[in-house]
Amino acid sequence: IPLLGNYLEIQKLKNKLGFYHLVWDELAKCYGQVYSVKFGPIEAVVVSGYDAVRQVLCKDDFDDQSDGFFFRTRAFYKRLGVLTKQLF
């Protein structure tokens, strides 16, 4: 859905499973360790599993920050890298 993205699917899974970490785990079983979801205008990449997360965090290519109002206000108007990315 263009305006909502995957929000309705994720909410349906959350209501079924109870917690968001179980939703991400269920989606990782279905789509693999790296997949993307869309929340309205924001597209997020979800990385699941120890090896995949470690590989992403160790590469400079992934050390970037989305540039938007919510990201900048959350990081005190600085671009602080992957650790300040929005976690859902």
Phi and psi in degrees as a GROMACS rama.xvg file:
@    title "Ramachandran Plot"
@    xaxis  label "Phi"
@    yaxis  label "Psi"
@TYPE xy
-57.3873  -44.2571  PRO-2
-81.9663  -31.3064  LEU-3
-100.806  -21.1861  LEU-4
65.9836  -133.977  GLY-5
-91.9979  10.5429  ASN-6
-56.6293  -45.9296  TYR-7
-65.5936  -39.9969  LEU-8
-64.2595  -41.5912  GLU-9
-68.4176  -40.2525  ILE-10
-64.6216  -38.7575  GLN-11
-62.5794  -43.7784  LYS-12
-66.5678  -38.0924  LEU-13
-64.6207  -40.3941  LYS-14
-65.1105  -35.3721  ASN-15
-73.8368  -43.9757  LYS-16
-94.0234  -26.4476  LEU-17
102.645  -34.0316  GLY-18
-137.441  150.511  PHE-19
-67.3265  -35.6122  TYR-20
-63.105  -29.8219  HIS-21
-73.4727  -30.9952  LEU-22
-64.3862  -47.7777  VAL-23
-63.9554  -36.7887  TRP-24
-65.7653  -41.8676  ASP-25
-64.5049  -42.6437  GLU-26
-66.3384  -35.6769  LEU-27
-65.9119  -36.4865  ALA-28
-64.3006  -34.881  LYS-29
-81.8277  -42.5906  CYS-30
-111.492  -6.53793  TYR-31
104.877  179.443  GLY-32
-73.1857  -21.387  GLN-33
-127.148  120.436  VAL-34
-149.885  165.784  TYR-35
-119.585  149.978  SER-36
-131.325  156.268  VAL-37
-121.781  127.871  LYS-38
-116.514  91.5603  PHE-39
61.8403  -123.67  GLY-40
-81.97  -7.03879  PRO-41
-97.2667  125.176  ILE-42
-105.166  126.245  GLU-43
-116.505  142.045  ALA-44
-101.945  127.6  VAL-45
-105.672  127.531  VAL-46
-115.004  127.674  VAL-47
-127.411  140.342  SER-48
101.315  142.727  GLY-49
-57.5495  -51.2284  TYR-50
-63.5343  -42.15  ASP-51
-67.127  -42.7802  ALA-52
-64.5935  -43.7077  VAL-53
-62.4337  -42.2272  ARG-54
-62.3274  -41.8198  GLN-55
-67.7657  -43.6702  VAL-56
-70.731  -20.81  LEU-57
-89.0762  -6.81841  CYS-58
-103.528  133.753  LYS-59
-66.9902  -24.0057  ASP-60
-60.1584  -28.1656  ASP-61
-96.7934  -0.0170818  PHE-62
-86.3273  79.1196  ASP-63
-142.586  165.131  ASP-64
-131.854  133.25  GLN-65
-62.0492  146.207  SER-66
-109.05  104.711  ASP-67
-159.319  170.299  GLY-68
-57.6255  -49.3909  PHE-69
-67.3527  -37.6613  PHE-70
-67.8799  -40.5858  PHE-71
-69.6197  -42.7732  ARG-72
-67.7485  -33.9351  THR-73
-67.7262  -31.3263  ARG-74
-104.282  23.2284  ALA-75
55.8544  42.8568  PHE-76
62.4728  27.971  TYR-77
-122.585  153.251  LYS-78
-94.9369  101.99  ARG-79
-100.458  1.01164  LEU-80
97.64  -165.124  GLY-81
-65.7577  -27.1247  VAL-82
-70.6533  -13.0501  LEU-83
-103.171  8.83709  THR-84
-66.243  151.306  LYS-85
-67.3242  128.751  GLN-86
-110.102  128.179  LEU-87
